[in-house]
Amino acid sequence: MKGTLGGEWGMENVGRVWNSLKPGETVIIEHDSLTSPALGLYHAVKWAREKGYRVVVDDILDTLYLYRVHLKLAGFNVDVFDDVETIKEGGLQNVGKVVAHLQLKQYAIRQAEYKRVFDPLLSGGGAIVNPVLGIERLFLISNLRESMNTLNAILRYTGDDRRIALYFVNMDLLKFGGPYILPLLEEIATTVVKVTKDGRHLKLSVVKSVNNELDGIEIVLPPEQGSTR
């Protein structure tokens, strides 16, 4: 799989990337503010459903609502999100089946409340694909100690083979949370994917992976034709 993959099989190759992920992985999907990751989330949810995974979304400060709006305006069928289990952290806009709405309190309180909700979902039977949306917003409103505790929480769940975590991270925002966050986050991650724009095309570059078959590959995607896909 080394090298650049693209053309008409672009989305098939993205599926090959998803299929190569192993239970217990923590995957970081990096993008900038001008490159919407909503399409990546859309295909990740569809892939997870096809593989029989449960989907549990961590929705921080209405990021899932933002992705859903972008996809709907692009012509995609957003019904795929209607029955995903969602843990909301802050925000006001509900998308999916909201199983808990956590307030953004002090870290110790917030983390205890999160564990109370998330750990039973992990133990509920069947593996989980866990997209985490808006984590950079959490770092923006955290102090140094809270940020380090959040990173430790990410590390604690890494290796838990009951779930695959997909962190969609806006790099333009993350850099304002502190210069140390990105290298620590990338160090924890088992797979790091950078998403960039090349004209009207998207390029996915796997810059780190514990799977040697994934490490170093690039996938070029043609412009999507949304329309009820």
N, C-alpha and C positions, 0 to 999 in steps of 0.2 A: 504493500500500500504506500510505499515511499514515493515522494515526488508530488506533482501537481495533478489533481483530478478535477474534471469539470465537464463542460459540454452538457448534452441532453441528460446525462446520468448524474448531474450535480446532486439532486436531492437523494438519489439512491446511495451516493457515496456518503452523504450526511447520515443516512440510515446505517451504513456500515460503521461509522464512528460511534453512534449510539449503541449499536450491537456489540461493540468491542469493550464497552464499559463494564466494570465488574462491580458486584454488590460490595458496598463499603467505601466506594470512591467518593471523593469530594472534588467536583469539577468546577473550575472557574471559567466563565465565559466573559471575556473582556471586550468592551465596546466604548466608543465615544458618544457624545451627545447628538451627533449628526447621523449615527448609524443605529437605527432602531433594532433591538434584539427581539422584538415581538414575534417575528416570523420564526425565529429559532425556538421560542417558547411554544408556539403553535405546533410545530412539527415534533417537538419533544413530548408534548402531551399526547399527540396522536400516536407516536411510536410506543409510548408507555402503555397506552390502552391496548394496542395491538398485541403487545407482549404479555398482557395480563397483569401488569403492575397496577397497584393503587397509586393515585396521584394526590399528594398533599402539598399545597402551595403555601409558603410563608409570604404573606402580602404585607410589606412594610410601607406605610403611609400611601396607600392607594395606588401602588405601582401596577398591580394587576389590572385595575380599572383603566389606567393609562394605556397599557398594552392592548387591552380589549378594544378600546376606542380606535386606536391606530389600525388594528386589523379589520374592524368593521368598516371603517372609512375606505380601506384599501380593497374592499369587496369580498373579504373572507367570511365564511360561515363561522360565527363565534359561539355557536351552541356547544362546541366542544368544551367550553369552560363552565357550562351551566351546572354540572354535577361534580366538579372537582371539589374536594374538601379543602377548605381555606382557613388558615390561622391568620387573622388580621392583627397587626401590631400598629396601633394608631390609625388615623385616617377615618373617613366617613362613608366611602363608597363600597358597598358590598357586591362582590362578584363570586359566583359559585355557592357551594354549601358552606356557609361560615360556621365552623365548629367552635370557635372562640374568638372574642374580640379583646385583645390585651391592650392595656394603656401603657404608654411609654413612661414608666416610673423609674425609680432608681434601679440600677442593674440587678442587685441581689433580689429585689422583689420581682422584677420582670422575668429574670431567669427561673426563679422558682415557679412562677405562674406558667411559663412556657413548658417546663419539664412536666408539670401537672397535666398539661394538655397533650403534648407531643409524645411522651413516652407510652401512654396507653395506645395511641395510634400505631406506634411502632410494633407493639405487642398484639395488635388486633388481627394478625394472620395475613400472610402474603407479604412480599417485598414491596417497598414504597419507592417511587421516584418523587423526590422532594425539591421542586424548583423554589429557590429563595430569591425574591424580587425586592430590590430597594435597599440592600444591605449597606450601600454607600451612604444612604440618608441617615441610617442609624449611627454610622461613624461620625457623620457631620455634627450630630447633636450630643456626642459623647466626649467625656474627658479622657485623659490618657489611661487612667486605671480602668474605666469602663470599656474602652477600646481593647485593652489587653485581655480583659475578662471575656469579651465577645470572641476574640480570636481563640482563646483557650476553649471556649464552648464549641467552636467549629472543630477544633482539634479533637475534642473528646468524642464527637460523633463520627469522626473519620475512622474507617475500619469497621464500623458497625455494619455487618453484612445484611441487615434488615432493610437498608435503604441505600439509594444512590442520590447524592445531593448535587443540584445544579445551581450554582450561584451566578446570576446575571449581574454584572458589575459595570456601572458607568464610571470609566476611568477619569473623565473630566471632573466629576464630583468627588471621587475618592481622594484625589490628591490634596483636597482642602481639609480632609480629616486628619492628616498627619503623614509625613514622609516615610514613616516606618511601616505603615499599614500594608501597602502593596507588597513589599518583599516578604513580609511575614505571612501574608495570605497566600502568596505564590509558593512559599516554602511548604505550607501545610497541604496545599492542593496536590492531588494525585495526577490530575490532568488539567492543563491550562490551554484554552482556545482563545485566540485573538480574532475578532471579527472586524474587518475593515472594508471600506468602499473603494472600488476601482471603477470610476465612471458610474454606470448604472448596475454594475455587478457587485456582488458581495464576495469577499474572500475570507475563508476560514483557515487559520493556520494553527496547527497543534504544535505549540512551542515547548510543551512538557507533557510527558505521559509515562506512567509506570509500565505501560504496554509498548514494547519496542516496535510493534507493528503500526502503532499510531503516531509515535513520536516523530515530528518533523514533516508530516504530510500537510499539503495545502489543497483546499477544495475551492473552486471558483463556481459560483452559482449565477445563472442567467437571471435577468429580471423576471420576477414572478408575475403571473397572470392570476390574480386573486379569485374573484368571482365564484363564490360558494364552494371553494375547495374544502 
